[in-house]
Amino acid sequence: MSGKRHYGDACGVARALDVLGERWTLLIVRELLLGPKRFTDLRAGLPNASQNVLSHRLRELTENGIVVHRRLGPPARVAGYELTERGRELEPVLFALAGWGSRVPLDEATELSADALMLALRTTFSPRDAQAMTCELRVDGDRFVADVAEGELTISRLPVSMTASPDVVIDTDVATLRSLAFGGRRLGGALRRRTVSLEGERAMAESFLACFQRPAAAS
């Protein structure tokens, strides 16, 4: 790890930041929380990170035992990146940061990656009156399964080759799903404009979309 900046502090927080404190590092971990990705998929999720910076950060994460580079599949059988067990231990850290950050006012109009939106759903989930269900979210080509049970929400990536038996399927794009969950947009209007398609009962989809607290907005 020569050439990297270090705090020179024995505190566990400082030592963690020695490994994770460089720009883009934690966002790479965020993109891998729900499952492995190819380099091109990581670039799509982090469009403002240059290819060289992303490659460098992935190399550092691999050297520190947080990410592993391996062949994925089936059916793809291509090389990709995946969190190690040590890397997966960062999940509660990311959730805590996301929950804290959701109360920081938004000062510019920026869009989320699909994985970042799933993290936002997890951290803003409000269990009050939440109906138990399994919802498949098809978002810009990615597929996720969201399970609501006993007042908790879990979300996992659904591989292309895997089938699911959800109660309802919501098929849309990131911006539309974000506006439905957080922006007060009505599902009926999105259906009429055909920016959303549904499989299953509309009432169940509306119940799912009503489970999330709106993030803070700039005053």
N, C-alpha and C positions, 0 to 999 in steps of 0.2 A: 504493500500500500504506500510505497515511497512516492513522494511528490504531492501527496494529498495534505490538505491543511488539517491540523488536529488542534483540539482545545487544550491539550496538556493538562486535563483535569480528571481526577480519578473518579468523580461522581458518575453513577450509572447513566444519568441523563446525558452527560457530556460524551461518554463512551458510545452511547447509542447514536448520538448525532455525528460522531466521527465516521460512522458507517452509513447513516441514513440522511445526513443533513445536506448533502449536495442537491442542487436544483434538479427536479424531475424524478429523483430517486423514489420518493414515497408515492408519486403518481404512477410510476411503473408498477409498484406493488399493488396499488389500487386496481390497475387494469388486469392484474393476474389473480385477484382474489377469488373470482368465480370460476377459474379454470385456465388451462394453458392457452397460449396464443402464439401465432407466427409473428415474425418481426414486422411484416407488412400490416398485420392487424394492430400491433402496438403503435405503429406510426399513425394509423388511421385514428386511434383513440387519443393520441397525443400529437395533433397536427402542428403545434407550435414548437415542438422539440426537433432540432435538426437531426438528420440521420447519424452524423458523427457523434453528437452528444448522446443520443439514445444508445448507440452501440457501446460507447464508453461506460455509460451508467450500467448497462446490462453486464458488461465485463466485470465491473466492480462488484455488482450484486452476486455474480457467479463466484468470484474469488472469495467473497465473504460467506458463502454457503447459504444465501437467501434465495437464489434462483438457480435452476439447473437448465441447461440447454440439452434437449434430447429429441429423438424422433417421435412424433405424435402419430396417432392413428390406432386402429383403422377408423374410418375409411381413407382419411387423407394421406397418411404415411409421409408427412413432411416434417421438417425440423421446426421446433418451436421452443418457447420458454415456459417454465412452470415453477411455481413456488415450491421450495423444499418445506419440510416440516418446520424448520426454523422460520422460514418466511411466512408460513401460515400462522405462526404465533403472533404476527403483527396485526391480525384481523381485528381484535378488540381495540388496538391502538388506533387503527384507521377509522373505526366506527366512532370512537370517542372524539377524534379530531374532526370528523365530518359533522357530528352533532354539535360540537362547539362552533365550528365554522358556519353552520346553517343559521346562526344568530348574528353573524357579521353581515351588515348591509351590503347588498349588491350595488356596485358603483359603475357597472358597465354591462352592456348586453353581450354576453358570451354564451355559447352553447355547451352542453355537456356531451361527453361520450356516452354510449349506451351503458357501459359499466359504471361510470360515474353517476348516471341517473339511477341505476339499481341501488347503489350505495346511498343515494339521497332518499330513496324510498325506504330503505331499511332504517335509516337514522331519524326519519320524520314520522314513522309509523305511530299512529295513535290507537291503542287497543280498545278504546271505549266503543262499545256497540259494534265491534268488528265481527262480521259474519264469517264463520268457518268456511273456507273454500280453497280450491286449487285453481289458480289463474295462470294460463300460459301467456306470456308477453312476447310478441314477435315485433322486434324493434330494429328497423333498418337492417334486416337480414340476420340479426342475432335472435336467438330463442332463449327465453328464461322461464323457469317455473317458480311462481310465487305461491307459497303455502301459508295460509292464515289458519292458525289452530291455537286454541287456548290462550288467546290474547297475544300471540307472537307471530311475527312474520319471518319466514326464511326464504331466501332467493338463491337459486342455483342456475348455472348455465346448462342448457339442454343441447347436447351434441346433435349435429345435423342428422345422424343416422338413427337417433333414438326417438321413439314415439312416446306420447304422453296421453293421459286420459283426464284432462282438466275439466272443471265445471264450466269454465268460460275461457275464450281466447280473445285477446285484444291485439289486433294487428295494426301497427301504425309506425310513425317515425318518432325520433327523440323529442323534437320540438313540440309535437302535438301531445305526446304522453305527458311531457313536463307541464304543458299548459292545462291539461285536464286534471292532473294531480295537484298542482301548486298554483295555477294561475286563475282558477275560478271559471275556466271554460266549460261549457255544457257539452255533455256527450252527444246529445241530440243534434246540436249544430254541427259537430264534427262528423257525425254519421251522414247528415244531409250533404255536407261538402265532400264526402267520400275520402276524408283524410284518415278515417278509422274504419276498419271492418270488424265485425263481431261474429263469434260462433258461441252460441249459448244465450242465456237470458240477459237482456239489457239491464234489468234491475240488479242482477248480481254484479255486472261490470260496474254499474254506478256505485254499488255498495263498496266495491274494492277501491275505486278512485276517491271515495270520500274518507279513506282511512289515514290520510296524510296531512300533517300540519304544514302550513305555508311557510317557506323560509322568509327571513327578514328581507325587506326591501329598503333601498336608499330613501331617506327622508327628503 
